[in-house]
Amino acid sequence: MAALIASQGLIHNLVVTLQLKKGKKTGKYEVAAGGHRLAALDLLIADRRLPKDHEVDCRVIGRREALEMTLSENSGREHMGIFLPIHLSDTHAMA
């Protein structure tokens, strides 16, 4: 996937939701859809094939919709993670 993103760019955006801890916003996001794309982007940044401030299109959705989307996207997979915590400002600029 990293090679595809390097050659064609990110075709599908990441879908994220605000991270909450004890009911409060943390200023971070969690990926509801696109965890493999995020991992590929992180690899490209680590390999210096993309800059650390590379902009990534993200669709921000509510937590309920994020849970539904995550369950739907992962329904055919054996191991299912509910959300993948990220902090977009650490590695990617949110577009």
GUKOL-196130 format. One record per atom (N, C-alpha, C, O, CB): residue in one letter; x, z, y. Coordinates in steps of 0.05 Angstrom, whole numbers, padded with zeros to 5 digits, always signed. Each point is the difference from the previous one (the first is absolute). Glycine has a CB too. Example, Ala and Ser with C-alpha at 12.3 -4.5 7.8 and 13.67 -1.06 7.14 Angstrom:
BEGIN
a+00264+00156-00114;a-00018+00000+00024;a+00018+00000+00024;a+00021+00013+00000;a-00059+00012-00023;s+00031-00039+00044;s+00016+00001+00024;s-00015+00014+00022;s+00010+00004+00022;s+00014-00047-00035;
% end
This chain:
BEGIN
m+00016+00000-00024;m-00016+00000+00024;m+00017+00000+00025;m-00007-00013+00020;m-00029+00037-00045;a+00059-00010+00024;a+00018+00001+00024;a+00010-00028+00007;a+00001-00007+00023;a+00013+00053-00036;a-00008-00062-00008;a+00010-00027+00005;a-00022-00017+00013;a+00005-00016+00018;a+00026+00020-00057;l-00056-00001+00030;l-00022-00015+00012;l-00004+00008+00029;l-00004-00017+00017;l-00018+00014-00062;i+00022+00029+00051;i-00003+00010+00027;i+00023-00010+00018;i-00004-00008+00023;i-00021+00049-00040;a+00049-00041+00006;a+00024-00009+00015;a-00003-00030+00007;a+00008-00008+00022;a+00020+00042-00045;s-00039-00050+00005;s-00002-00028+00005;s-00025-00009+00015;s+00001-00019+00016;s+00025+00013-00057;q-00048+00020+00037;q-00026-00008+00012;q-00011+00020+00020;q-00020-00006+00014;q+00011-00019-00055;g+00020+00048+00042;g-00012+00021+00017;g-00021+00015-00015;g-00007-00008-00023;g+00017-00019+00064;l-00021+00048-00029;l-00021+00016-00013;l-00026-00015+00002;l-00010-00004+00023;l+00034+00047-00012;i-00035-00052-00033;i-00025-00016+00000;i-00024+00018+00004;i-00019-00006+00014;i+00041-00028-00044;h-00022+00057+00016;h-00023+00019+00001;h+00009+00026+00013;h+00022+00010-00006;h-00043-00030-00035;n+00005+00030+00060;n+00007+00024+00014;n-00002+00024-00018;n-00011-00001-00022;n-00005-00019+00064;l+00028+00043-00033;l-00004+00025-00013;l-00026+00012+00010;l-00008-00005+00023;l+00058+00013-00028;v-00063+00008-00012;v-00024+00014+00008;v+00007+00029-00001;v+00008+00011-00020;v-00040-00047+00002;v+00028+00050+00041;v+00009+00028+00003;v-00022+00017+00010;v-00020-00009+00012;v+00066-00007-00004;t-00043+00042-00012;t-00018+00020+00011;t+00017+00023+00011;t+00022+00005-00009;t-00059-00018-00024;l+00026+00026+00053;l+00014+00023+00012;l+00004+00022-00021;l-00018+00006-00015;l-00001-00017+00060;q+00043+00022-00046;q+00006+00022-00018;q-00011+00026+00012;q+00004+00006+00024;q+00037-00030-00042;l-00054+00040+00002;l-00009+00026+00008;l+00013+00022-00017;l+00003-00004-00024;l-00047-00016+00039;k+00051+00042-00002;k+00009+00023-00014;k-00016+00024+00010;k+00001+00006+00024;k+00046-00025-00031;k-00060+00033-00011;k-00017+00022+00008;k-00021-00009+00020;k-00007+00015+00019;k+00044+00017-00029;g-00047-00057+00007;g-00021-00010+00018;g+00010-00010+00027;g-00017-00007+00017;g-00013+00038-00040;k+00056-00031+00028;k+00011-00008+00026;k+00017-00025-00003;k+00014-00003-00020;k-00015+00050+00036;k-00001-00065+00004;k+00017-00024+00000;k+00029+00007+00002;k+00008+00018+00016;k-00046-00044+00005;t+00055+00012-00036;t+00029+00006+00000;t+00015-00020+00018;t+00024+00004+00005;t-00028+00015-00051;g-00009-00040+00054;g+00014-00021+00015;g+00012-00021-00019;g+00014-00018+00009;g-00005+00051+00027;k-00013-00029-00062;k+00010-00018-00020;k-00023-00015-00013;k-00024+00007+00004;k+00064+00023-00013;y-00034-00050-00007;y-00020-00016-00013;y+00006+00000-00030;y+00023+00005-00009;y-00029-00034+00050;e-00015+00023-00057;e+00003-00003-00028;e-00010-00028-00007;e-00020-00010+00011;e+00014+00060-00020;v+00020-00063-00010;v-00008-00027-00008;v-00022+00002-00020;v+00003+00012-00021;v+00043-00030+00030;a-00069+00005-00003;a-00022-00001-00019;a+00002-00026-00017;a-00009+00000-00023;a-00020+00027+00054;a+00040-00048-00019;a+00004-00025-00014;a+00025-00014+00010;a+00003-00003+00025;a-00053-00002-00032;g+00068-00002-00011;g+00024-00013+00009;g+00025+00016-00006;g+00021-00006+00012;g-00047-00016+00023;g+00025+00040-00054;g+00024+00016-00006;g+00023-00016-00010;g+00023+00006+00006;g-00054+00031-00017;h+00025-00058-00005;h+00022-00017-00010;h+00012-00016+00023;h+00024-00005+00001;h-00046+00002-00046;r+00005-00006+00063;r+00010-00015+00024;r+00018+00019+00017;r+00021-00009+00010;r-00063-00021-00010;l+00033+00055+00003;l+00017+00019+00015;l+00027+00004-00013;l+00020+00001+00014;l-00062+00022+00002;a+00042-00020-00042;a+00025+00004-00015;a+00018-00024+00004;a+00024+00003+00003;a-00048+00026-00037;a+00013-00053+00033;a+00015-00024+00004;a+00012-00001+00029;a+00023-00008+00004;a-00052-00016-00038;l+00013+00031+00053;l+00009+00001+00028;l+00023+00020+00003;l+00020-00005+00013;l-00066-00008+00003;d+00043+00037-00028;d+00021+00020+00001;d+00026-00010-00013;d+00021+00005+00010;d-00056+00031-00012;l+00032-00051-00020;l+00024-00012-00013;l+00013-00020+00019;l+00025+00000+00002;l-00046+00006-00047;l+00006-00023+00058;l+00011-00020+00018;l+00014+00014+00024;l+00020-00010+00010;l-00056-00022-00023;i+00025+00054+00022;i+00012+00015+00022;i+00026+00013-00009;i+00020-00001+00014;i-00065+00009+00007;a+00044+00004-00045;a+00024+00012-00011;a+00023-00020-00004;a+00023+00006+00003;a-00052+00028-00026;d+00021-00059+00015;d+00019-00021-00004;d+00008-00014+00026;d+00016-00019+00000;d-00035+00012-00045;r+00008+00017+00067;r+00005-00012+00027;r-00009-00029+00003;r+00011-00015+00016;r+00027+00047-00012;r-00058-00039-00020;r-00012-00026+00003;r-00023+00000+00019;r-00010-00021+00009;r+00024+00010-00056;l-00023+00035+00054;l-00020+00004+00022;l+00010+00023+00017;l+00013+00018-00010;l-00052-00035-00019;p+00033+00016+00055;p+00008+00022+00017;p-00017+00025-00004;p-00023-00003-00010;p+00039-00030+00044;k-00006+00056-00028;k-00015+00025-00004;k-00026+00000+00017;k-00019+00014-00008;k+00062+00010-00001;d-00043-00038+00031;d-00024+00000+00017;d-00018-00025-00005;d-00016-00007+00017;d+00042+00033+00017;h-00024-00037-00058;h-00016-00024-00007;h-00030+00008+00002;h-00008+00020-00012;h+00045-00038-00018;e-00052+00002+00044;e-00029+00006+00003;e-00015-00008-00025;e+00005-00021-00012;e-00001+00014+00061;v-00022+00024-00057;v-00016-00004-00024;v-00030+00002+00008;v-00008+00021+00012;v+00045-00003-00043;d-00052-00038+00025;d-00029+00001+00006;d-00013+00020-00019;d+00004-00001-00024;d-00004-00047+00040;c-00016+00066-00004;c-00014+00020-00016;c-00029+00001+00009;c-00006-00002+00024;c+00048+00029-00029;r-00059-00024-00014;r-00028+00005+00005;r-00005+00030-00004;r+00005+00010-00022;r-00019-00058+00007;v+00005+00061+00035;v-00004+00029-00001;v-00030+00005-00007;v-00018-00010+00013;v+00055+00020+00020;i-00041+00005-00055;i-00028+00005-00009;i-00003+00030-00003;i+00019+00016+00000;i-00022-00060-00023;g-00022+00053+00020;g-00007+00028-00004;g+00008+00009-00028;g+00005-00016-00018;g-00042+00012+00051;r+00038+00030-00037;r+00008+00011-00026;r-00019-00007-00022;r+00009-00005-00023;r+00013+00042+00048;r-00048-00036-00020;r-00019-00007-00022;r+00004-00029-00009;r+00001-00005-00024;r-00034+00039+00043;e+00035-00052+00001;e+00004-00028-00007;e+00027-00004-00014;e+00003-00016-00018;e-00032+00002+00057;a+00049+00029-00030;a+00027-00002-00013;a-00001+00009-00029;a+00012-00013-00017;a+00009+00022+00062;l-00036+00012-00051;l-00002+00009-00027;l-00014-00021-00017;l+00008-00006-00022;l-00010+00054+00038;e-00020-00059-00006;e-00014-00021-00014;e+00018-00024-00005;e+00000-00012-00022;e-00044+00028+00042;m+00059-00024+00000;m+00017-00023-00002;m+00023+00005-00020;m+00006-00018-00016;m-00017+00006+00063;t+00022+00036-00046;t+00022+00007-00019;t-00011-00001-00029;t+00014-00011-00017;t+00008+00039+00053;l-00045-00016-00040;l-00011+00000-00027;l-00006-00028-00010;l+00005-00007-00023;l-00025+00052+00032;s+00009-00062+00009;s-00006-00028-00007;s+00026-00016-00006;s+00001-00014-00019;s-00042+00017+00048;e+00061+00000-00011;e+00024-00015-00004;e+00015+00008-00025;e+00013-00017-00013;e-00010+00013+00062;n-00004+00029-00056;n+00015+00010-00023;n-00016+00003-00026;n+00010+00011-00019;n+00018+00013+00052;s-00052-00034-00033;s-00018+00005-00023;s+00011-00011-00026;s-00006+00010-00022;s-00032-00011+00053;g+00054-00020-00030;g+00011-00011-00025;g+00028+00010-00007;g+00012-00010-00019;g-00039-00030+00029;r+00037+00058+00005;r+00028+00010-00005;r-00001+00027-00015;r-00019+00016+00003;r+00035-00039+00039;e+00004+00027-00058;e+00002+00024-00016;e+00005+00025+00017;e-00015+00020-00003;e+00031-00047-00036;h+00004+00026+00056;h+00006+00023+00017;h-00010-00006+00028;h+00006-00020+00012;h+00035+00031-00039;m-00058+00007+00037;m-00013-00005+00025;m+00007+00023+00020;m-00007+00023-00005;m-00030-00048-00018;g+00050+00018+00045;g+00004+00019+00021;g-00022-00003+00020;g-00008-00023+00006;g+00058+00022-00013;i-00060+00023+00018;i-00022-00002+00019;i+00010-00011+00027;i-00010-00021+00009;i-00013+00059-00032;f+00043-00026+00035;f+00011-00010+00025;f+00030+00002-00001;f+00011+00017-00014;f-00052-00003+00040;l+00055-00032-00013;l+00029+00000+00002;l+00007+00009+00029;l-00004-00016+00018;l+00009-00021-00054;p+00005+00061+00040;p+00006+00009+00027;p+00023-00017+00013;p+00020-00005-00013;p-00035+00051+00001;i+00011-00053+00037;i+00021-00014+00015;i-00001+00009+00028;i-00020+00012+00009;i+00017-00052-00039;h+00024+00035+00044;h+00000+00005+00029;h+00010-00026+00012;h+00024-00006+00000;h-00015+00056-00004;l-00028-00067+00014;l+00007-00027+00008;l+00021+00000+00022;l+00016-00019+00001;l-00062+00006-00013;s+00047+00033+00029;s+00020-00001+00021;s+00028+00005-00010;s+00020-00007+00014;s-00055+00022+00018;d+00038-00005-00057;d+00027+00004-00011;d+00012-00026-00008;d+00024-00004+00004;d-00038+00049-00020;t-00002-00063+00005;t+00012-00025-00011;t-00011-00025+00012;t+00013-00021+00000;t-00005+00045-00041;h-00033-00023+00050;h-00013-00025+00009;h-00016+00006+00026;h-00012+00021+00003;h+00009-00038-00051;a+00003-00002+00065;a-00017+00002+00024;a-00028-00010-00008;a-00002-00021-00012;a+00042+00015+00044;m-00060+00021-00025;m-00027-00007-00007;m-00011-00021+00020;m+00001+00004+00024;m-00009+00041-00045;a-00001-00068+00010;a-00010-00021+00018;a-00030+00000+00000;a-00012-00016+00014;a+00052-00011-00024;
% end
